[in-house]
């Protein structure tokens, strides 16, 4: 793991700034309403999309030197003279991408407790030979003291080559504004990231016209070029496409598909979200074509259901978010719900179809496992039973003949092997 260096080494690390630190009349565009990712990344959120949804084609230019540029909203085009060797990261989304592209050692921070997020990544990487993420010495950007605070001085101390995060997210934190983001960009390094594509949440008004929404794999493609890892991306994307094709070709008729509810359960209250809502938070569920139990309801960020309300919906399957080596002991939660007079009447509880589900803040490697997991949970007759999961443990070992993607092929892609 690259040390935070605190200013040692090359002062500006062969890194080109955004043109004049401001692109097209404005360096950044951002979003609010993503309190889950700003703190514990543990709540379900579905925002109302009001920003542009144009899928801009990324541009890459090469000058006579080795300089290259990669483009993604909200930062626009960022120019590089070399692949960054130290990278500040806030979200698991980008930590997973860095690992996928052979740059895990470049990561020097996470936005939250590194052990919490690192454990989640470990749970998946356990099933990929040679793939790991050393998070022991990462700096925690968010103070995690009940309010969302990230001190600007941390970015100067880390002195990274790149801030692989959405600057609009920072601008939504207490004590930050656009001028602060521009200052860090000009004095330390540029930002490159897009967070609010997760739920198509509404950006802050001053940046709303500039924001664009991307799929998970659109973002992954752009980030791969930052690390000179387009070949790795292409191989991983091919694995994903192959798995999607296989799953979708074997789906039962729509009339035979289960109704599915995605929730978080805390202290007797369900926090619901829609599985077919826009955004990469659902990249592991939406492609599977299940019936959204909350379709046509108000389920989303800020909505709560009690036992009685959920029983009115009574989904066939309940998926509990953040269920793999993360915040929630889903087996224990299932027992709690089953022990309630009303909760015990839920069809999903009675039929043993209350499952640990994936992490919405997912990168490409996580997405592969989470697609496989969800396919087995929703369609066991077609893709094999999902095994019992032990809280805090690694992703379950799936017999080779029942796997929906080739682990070795993925591990070799991450290692850069042809």
Backbone torsions as a table, in degrees:
resi	resn	phi	psi	omega
1	UNK	NA	129.1	179.5
2	UNK	-65.2	132.4	178.2
3	UNK	-70.2	156.6	-178.7
4	UNK	-66.3	-18.2	172.8
5	UNK	67.2	-28.0	176.2
6	UNK	45.9	47.9	172.6
7	UNK	93.9	-7.2	178.8
8	UNK	-77.4	164.5	179.3
9	UNK	86.4	-173.0	-178.7
10	UNK	-55.1	134.4	-172.5
11	UNK	-65.7	-38.2	179.8
12	UNK	-124.6	12.0	167.5
13	UNK	44.4	46.7	172.9
14	UNK	51.4	35.6	-174.3
15	UNK	-112.9	125.3	177.9
16	UNK	-84.4	141.8	177.8
17	UNK	-80.3	163.9	167.0
18	UNK	-59.7	146.8	-175.5
19	UNK	-51.2	106.9	-179.8
20	UNK	66.4	15.9	-177.1
21	UNK	68.0	-2.3	179.0
22	UNK	-135.7	129.1	-178.1
23	UNK	-110.3	130.6	174.1
24	UNK	51.3	45.1	175.8
25	UNK	80.0	-1.2	178.4
26	UNK	-167.8	122.6	-176.8
27	UNK	-63.0	-39.0	-163.9
28	UNK	-135.2	162.9	164.7
29	UNK	-143.8	147.4	-173.0
30	UNK	-148.1	-171.7	-175.5
31	UNK	-140.6	153.8	168.5
32	UNK	-115.4	-177.5	176.7
33	UNK	80.2	19.5	178.7
34	UNK	-116.9	50.1	-175.7
35	UNK	-60.9	-25.5	179.4
36	UNK	-63.7	-44.5	-177.4
37	UNK	-78.5	-24.5	-178.9
38	UNK	-75.2	-22.1	-178.6
39	UNK	-116.5	-93.2	-175.5
40	UNK	-96.7	-4.9	-175.6
41	UNK	54.7	37.8	-171.1
42	UNK	-120.7	1.2	178.9
43	UNK	-106.5	152.0	175.4
44	UNK	-81.4	140.9	179.5
45	UNK	-142.0	138.8	170.9
46	UNK	-133.8	115.4	-177.9
47	UNK	-95.2	169.0	175.4
48	UNK	-93.8	120.9	-175.5
49	UNK	-80.1	119.9	175.7
50	UNK	-124.6	-10.1	-179.5
51	UNK	-82.5	172.6	176.7
52	UNK	-61.5	139.0	177.5
53	UNK	-109.5	19.7	178.9
54	UNK	-64.7	131.9	175.5
55	UNK	-91.3	88.5	-176.4
56	UNK	-67.6	140.2	177.1
57	UNK	-76.1	125.4	-179.5
58	UNK	-65.3	144.7	-179.6
59	UNK	-114.8	138.8	177.8
60	UNK	-132.8	124.5	-178.7
61	UNK	-120.9	146.0	179.1
62	UNK	-126.5	120.5	177.5
63	UNK	-83.8	-173.9	179.9
64	UNK	-62.5	-28.6	176.0
65	UNK	-84.6	-162.9	178.9
66	UNK	-88.5	7.9	-177.6
67	UNK	-63.8	141.4	176.6
68	UNK	-141.8	165.5	-178.5
69	UNK	-136.5	146.0	176.9
70	UNK	-131.9	142.3	-173.6
71	UNK	-120.5	136.8	172.4
72	UNK	-162.2	136.6	173.6
73	UNK	-68.0	145.6	9.0
74	UNK	-93.8	-0.4	-173.6
75	UNK	-84.8	-15.8	-176.3
76	UNK	78.9	-144.9	-176.2
77	UNK	-88.3	129.2	178.0
78	UNK	-116.1	130.6	-179.2
79	UNK	-99.7	140.7	-179.2
80	UNK	-128.9	145.0	171.8
81	UNK	-100.3	-16.1	177.4
82	UNK	-162.1	167.2	176.6
83	UNK	-67.8	132.8	-178.8
84	UNK	-64.4	139.6	-178.7
85	UNK	-106.1	-9.5	172.7
86	UNK	-140.5	129.6	-169.1
87	UNK	-136.3	126.9	172.6
88	UNK	-87.1	131.8	-177.3
89	UNK	-127.9	142.0	174.0
90	UNK	-102.9	-45.1	-169.3
91	UNK	-106.1	152.3	172.7
92	UNK	-58.7	-30.1	177.4
93	UNK	-49.3	-49.0	-175.5
94	UNK	-85.7	-26.9	173.1
95	UNK	-63.3	-43.5	178.8
96	UNK	-63.7	-38.6	177.1
97	UNK	-65.1	-42.9	179.9
98	UNK	-59.7	-44.2	177.9
99	UNK	-62.5	-44.7	-178.6
100	UNK	-58.4	-30.3	-176.5
101	UNK	-102.9	20.4	174.8
102	UNK	73.9	19.2	-175.7
103	UNK	-119.9	22.5	179.9
104	UNK	-58.9	-34.1	-179.6
105	UNK	-69.4	-14.9	179.3
106	UNK	-79.9	-19.0	-175.7
107	UNK	-72.5	130.5	-178.5
108	UNK	-119.8	1.1	-177.8
109	UNK	-157.5	162.3	165.0
110	UNK	-137.0	160.9	-175.7
111	UNK	-77.3	-9.7	-172.6
112	UNK	-143.3	-171.5	-179.8
113	UNK	-55.4	116.0	-174.4
114	UNK	-63.1	-33.2	-179.2
115	UNK	-65.3	-38.4	-179.8
116	UNK	-63.9	-50.0	179.1
117	UNK	-71.5	-38.3	-179.6
118	UNK	-63.1	-37.1	177.2
119	UNK	-61.0	-39.3	178.9
120	UNK	-63.5	-45.8	178.3
121	UNK	-63.5	-42.7	178.5
122	UNK	-55.6	-38.7	-176.8
123	UNK	-59.7	-35.7	178.1
124	UNK	-84.0	-43.8	-176.2
125	UNK	-65.7	-20.9	177.1
126	UNK	-54.5	-27.3	-177.2
127	UNK	-96.9	10.1	178.1
128	UNK	-123.1	111.0	-177.3
129	UNK	-57.9	127.0	174.7
130	UNK	82.1	-0.7	-178.7
131	UNK	-101.9	127.0	-179.8
132	UNK	-154.8	170.3	179.9
133	UNK	-142.4	115.8	-179.7
134	UNK	-87.7	102.2	-175.9
135	UNK	-107.9	8.7	-173.9
136	UNK	-62.2	-32.6	-174.8
137	UNK	-109.8	17.6	-178.1
138	UNK	-72.1	143.6	174.4
139	UNK	-80.5	135.6	176.0
140	UNK	-89.5	118.8	-176.1
141	UNK	-76.9	-41.9	-179.3
142	UNK	-86.3	128.8	-177.3
143	UNK	-65.8	-23.8	175.7
144	UNK	61.8	31.9	-175.8
145	UNK	-103.6	29.3	179.8
146	UNK	98.0	-19.9	173.3
147	UNK	-126.4	156.2	-177.2
148	UNK	-86.7	103.4	180.0
149	UNK	-133.2	129.7	171.7
150	UNK	-127.4	118.4	-176.7
151	UNK	-77.4	132.2	-178.7
152	UNK	-60.7	-32.4	-177.5
153	UNK	-61.4	-26.4	179.3
154	UNK	-59.8	-36.0	-179.4
155	UNK	-68.3	-33.3	175.4
156	UNK	-71.0	-38.5	-180.0
157	UNK	-66.8	-40.6	179.7
158	UNK	-70.9	-33.2	176.7
159	UNK	48.9	51.2	-175.1
160	UNK	-76.4	161.4	173.0
161	UNK	-78.2	-26.0	-176.5
162	UNK	-153.8	142.1	171.1
163	UNK	-103.6	99.2	-175.7
164	UNK	-84.4	73.0	-177.5
165	UNK	-160.8	160.2	179.4
166	UNK	-79.1	116.0	-179.7
167	UNK	-64.8	-23.6	176.4
168	UNK	-63.5	-31.8	176.1
169	UNK	-62.8	-46.5	178.0
170	UNK	-59.8	-40.6	-176.4
171	UNK	-67.5	-14.1	177.0
172	UNK	-88.9	-6.0	-179.4
173	UNK	-83.4	155.1	174.6
174	UNK	-59.5	136.6	176.7
175	UNK	85.9	-0.6	-179.9
176	UNK	-115.4	147.4	170.1
177	UNK	-145.3	-179.9	-176.0
178	UNK	-60.7	-37.1	-179.6
179	UNK	-63.7	-37.0	178.2
180	UNK	-64.0	-42.2	179.1
181	UNK	-63.2	-43.5	179.6
182	UNK	-64.9	-35.2	178.1
183	UNK	-63.0	-47.9	-179.4
184	UNK	-64.7	-38.6	177.3
185	UNK	-60.2	-46.5	-177.1
186	UNK	-71.8	-33.7	-173.8
187	UNK	-96.9	-21.5	-176.6
188	UNK	-119.8	-72.6	-176.8
189	UNK	-167.7	160.9	-180.0
190	UNK	-73.0	165.0	172.8
191	UNK	-102.3	152.1	176.1
192	UNK	-154.6	106.5	-179.3
193	UNK	177.7	159.1	179.1
194	UNK	-142.7	109.9	-175.2
195	UNK	-94.4	-40.4	-166.9
196	UNK	-82.0	0.8	166.3
197	UNK	-66.4	-14.5	179.9
198	UNK	-57.0	-45.1	-178.6
199	UNK	-129.0	7.6	-171.5
200	UNK	55.0	40.8	177.9
201	UNK	-66.8	158.1	-175.8
202	UNK	-78.4	125.3	178.9
203	UNK	-72.2	163.5	172.3
204	UNK	-57.0	146.9	-172.2
205	UNK	-56.5	-39.9	-174.8
206	UNK	-68.2	-17.8	-178.7
207	UNK	-114.7	1.8	-169.7
208	UNK	-57.8	-38.0	-176.0
209	UNK	-70.2	-19.3	-174.9
210	UNK	-96.6	-15.6	-172.7
211	UNK	-77.9	145.9	176.1
212	UNK	-132.1	152.0	179.7
213	UNK	-107.3	139.2	-178.8
214	UNK	-128.1	160.0	169.2
215	UNK	-77.7	165.4	176.2
216	UNK	-55.1	-44.8	-174.4
217	UNK	-78.6	-21.4	169.0
218	UNK	-63.9	-46.8	178.9
219	UNK	-63.6	-42.7	-178.8
220	UNK	-60.6	-37.4	179.7
221	UNK	-65.2	-43.5	-179.3
222	UNK	-65.6	-43.6	-179.4
223	UNK	-66.1	-33.5	179.7
224	UNK	-59.9	-35.4	-178.8
225	UNK	-74.4	-26.0	173.3
226	UNK	-60.3	-37.8	-177.8
227	UNK	-97.0	11.6	-179.7
228	UNK	60.4	36.5	-171.8
229	UNK	-124.0	37.2	-179.1
230	UNK	-60.6	-35.5	179.1
231	UNK	-63.4	-41.0	177.2
232	UNK	-61.5	-45.9	179.1
233	UNK	-58.7	-47.5	-177.1
234	UNK	-59.3	-39.8	-180.0
235	UNK	-68.4	-43.9	179.2
236	UNK	-65.8	-40.0	178.4
237	UNK	-64.2	-35.3	178.1
238	UNK	-66.9	-38.3	176.1
239	UNK	-61.5	-45.6	-179.8
240	UNK	-62.9	-45.7	-179.5
241	UNK	-62.3	-39.7	178.0
242	UNK	-62.4	-40.8	179.4
243	UNK	-68.1	-42.6	178.1
244	UNK	-60.5	-44.6	179.8
245	UNK	-60.4	-44.5	-179.6
246	UNK	-62.5	-46.3	-178.4
247	UNK	-64.2	-49.3	-174.9
248	UNK	-67.9	-28.7	178.2
249	UNK	-72.8	-19.3	-177.5
250	UNK	-108.5	7.3	-179.1
251	UNK	-66.9	144.2	175.2
252	UNK	-69.8	166.4	176.2
253	UNK	-55.0	150.4	-177.0
254	UNK	-54.6	-35.2	-178.4
255	UNK	-67.1	-16.0	-178.1
256	UNK	-106.5	5.7	-178.7
257	UNK	-86.1	147.0	-176.1
258	UNK	-75.3	155.8	167.8
259	UNK	-85.1	135.8	-170.0
260	UNK	-127.8	132.0	175.2
261	UNK	-114.8	131.5	174.6
262	UNK	-104.6	126.7	-174.2
263	UNK	-142.1	167.5	160.1
264	UNK	-125.8	136.1	-177.3
265	UNK	-115.5	124.3	178.6
266	UNK	-141.1	122.5	172.7
267	UNK	50.1	49.4	175.1
268	UNK	81.1	5.2	-177.9
269	UNK	-122.3	136.4	176.0
270	UNK	-98.6	133.4	174.5
271	UNK	-109.3	104.2	-170.8
272	UNK	-90.8	157.0	169.3
273	UNK	-147.0	155.6	-176.0
274	UNK	-87.9	131.7	-174.6
275	UNK	-75.0	-19.0	-179.1
276	UNK	-107.4	12.6	176.1
277	UNK	-68.5	156.5	179.2
278	UNK	-63.9	154.6	173.9
279	UNK	114.4	153.3	-175.5
280	UNK	-75.0	-6.0	172.4
281	UNK	-58.1	-27.4	-178.5
282	UNK	-104.7	18.9	-175.9
283	UNK	-66.6	-15.4	178.9
284	UNK	-100.0	-4.9	-176.6
285	UNK	-119.9	-46.7	-173.7
286	UNK	-55.6	-40.2	-178.5
287	UNK	-65.8	-9.5	-173.9
288	UNK	-90.1	-3.8	169.1
289	UNK	68.3	23.1	179.5
290	UNK	-77.0	165.5	177.8
291	UNK	-79.6	125.7	179.3
292	UNK	-79.2	111.2	-177.2
293	UNK	-62.4	-23.9	-177.6
294	UNK	-101.7	8.3	179.0
295	UNK	-58.7	134.8	179.3
296	UNK	80.7	2.5	177.0
297	UNK	-104.3	-178.2	178.2
298	UNK	-92.0	11.5	-176.3
299	UNK	-56.6	129.8	-179.7
300	UNK	163.5	-167.7	-176.0
301	UNK	-56.1	126.3	179.3
302	UNK	90.6	-6.1	179.4
303	UNK	-90.8	140.6	175.8
304	UNK	-130.8	145.1	176.2
305	UNK	-122.4	141.1	169.1
306	UNK	-95.0	-178.5	-178.2
307	UNK	-57.3	-44.7	-176.0
308	UNK	-63.3	-41.5	-179.3
309	UNK	-66.3	-41.6	179.1
310	UNK	-67.4	-34.4	178.3
311	UNK	-65.3	-30.1	175.2
312	UNK	-63.3	-36.4	176.6
313	UNK	-76.6	-45.1	177.0
314	UNK	45.6	67.6	-178.9
315	UNK	-69.5	155.6	175.7
316	UNK	-70.2	-36.1	-177.1
317	UNK	-131.0	138.4	172.6
318	UNK	-119.8	126.4	177.4
319	UNK	-107.4	124.1	179.0
320	UNK	-98.7	116.4	-177.3
321	UNK	-63.3	157.4	178.2
322	UNK	57.2	45.6	-174.4
323	UNK	-97.9	-7.5	-177.5
324	UNK	-107.1	110.0	177.7
325	UNK	46.3	44.9	-177.0
326	UNK	-132.8	-133.9	-166.4
327	UNK	-83.0	-22.5	-166.9
328	UNK	-123.1	135.3	172.9
329	UNK	-88.6	93.4	-171.0
330	UNK	-67.7	-34.9	177.3
331	UNK	-61.3	-41.9	178.0
332	UNK	-67.7	-40.0	178.0
333	UNK	-62.8	-40.6	178.4
334	UNK	-59.7	-42.2	178.4
335	UNK	-64.0	-40.0	178.6
336	UNK	-61.4	-46.1	-179.6
337	UNK	-65.5	-42.1	-179.7
338	UNK	-63.3	-28.6	-179.5
339	UNK	-80.4	-8.6	177.6
340	UNK	-85.8	138.7	-177.9
341	UNK	-56.2	-35.8	179.0
342	UNK	-87.6	-45.9	-178.9
343	UNK	-58.1	-35.1	179.9
344	UNK	-65.8	-15.0	178.5
345	UNK	-86.4	-8.6	179.6
346	UNK	-61.6	133.7	-179.0
347	UNK	-57.6	-41.1	-179.1
348	UNK	-63.6	-33.7	177.6
349	UNK	-73.2	-46.7	-178.9
350	UNK	-60.6	-35.2	-176.2
351	UNK	-96.8	7.9	179.0
352	UNK	65.8	36.4	-177.9
353	UNK	-119.7	44.0	172.8
354	UNK	-109.3	110.1	-166.9
355	UNK	-120.2	151.8	165.7
356	UNK	-69.9	130.9	-179.3
357	UNK	-113.4	-178.0	-172.2
358	UNK	-82.1	-179.0	179.0
359	UNK	-95.0	120.8	-179.1
360	UNK	-60.0	-30.2	179.3
361	UNK	-85.8	77.1	-168.8
362	UNK	-115.3	139.3	171.3
363	UNK	-95.2	-173.3	-172.9
364	UNK	-65.7	-39.2	179.3
365	UNK	-68.3	-44.2	176.2
366	UNK	-58.9	-41.4	-176.7
367	UNK	-61.1	-38.1	179.3
368	UNK	-61.2	-48.5	179.1
369	UNK	-65.7	-40.4	-175.7
370	UNK	-70.9	-30.5	172.2
371	UNK	-65.1	-46.6	178.4
372	UNK	-60.2	-47.6	-179.5
373	UNK	-57.3	-48.2	-175.9
374	UNK	-68.7	-36.7	177.7
375	UNK	-60.7	-40.8	179.5
376	UNK	-70.2	-35.4	179.8
377	UNK	-70.4	-36.7	-176.6
378	UNK	-87.1	-34.4	-173.3
379	UNK	-132.0	64.4	-176.5
380	UNK	-61.8	-30.9	-179.5
381	UNK	-67.5	-31.5	-179.3
382	UNK	-87.5	-36.5	-168.7
383	UNK	-123.3	6.4	178.7
384	UNK	94.3	151.3	-178.6
385	UNK	-68.3	140.9	169.9
386	UNK	-75.6	125.2	-178.3
387	UNK	-73.2	161.7	175.1
388	UNK	-62.3	136.7	-178.7
389	UNK	-107.8	132.6	177.9
390	UNK	-90.1	123.0	-176.1
391	UNK	-53.4	130.7	177.8
392	UNK	84.0	-8.2	-178.0
393	UNK	-86.7	179.6	178.8
394	UNK	-72.9	165.3	172.1
395	UNK	-52.1	133.9	-174.4
396	UNK	-57.1	148.4	175.0
397	UNK	-75.7	118.9	179.1
398	UNK	-99.2	129.4	177.1
399	UNK	-53.1	142.0	-172.4
400	UNK	-53.2	-40.2	-178.0
401	UNK	-71.3	-11.5	-179.3
402	UNK	-107.7	3.5	179.7
403	UNK	-77.3	147.2	-179.4
404	UNK	-100.1	-2.9	171.2
405	UNK	-150.6	159.6	-174.3
406	UNK	-85.5	109.4	-179.7
407	UNK	-61.7	-41.4	-176.8
408	UNK	-65.5	-38.9	178.0
409	UNK	-61.5	-40.6	179.1
410	UNK	-67.5	-44.6	179.6
411	UNK	-60.6	-40.0	178.7
412	UNK	-67.9	-35.6	176.8
413	UNK	-63.7	-44.6	178.6
414	UNK	-62.4	-35.4	179.9
415	UNK	-78.2	-6.1	-179.8
416	UNK	78.7	20.3	179.2
417	UNK	-88.5	141.8	179.4
418	UNK	-80.8	NA	NA
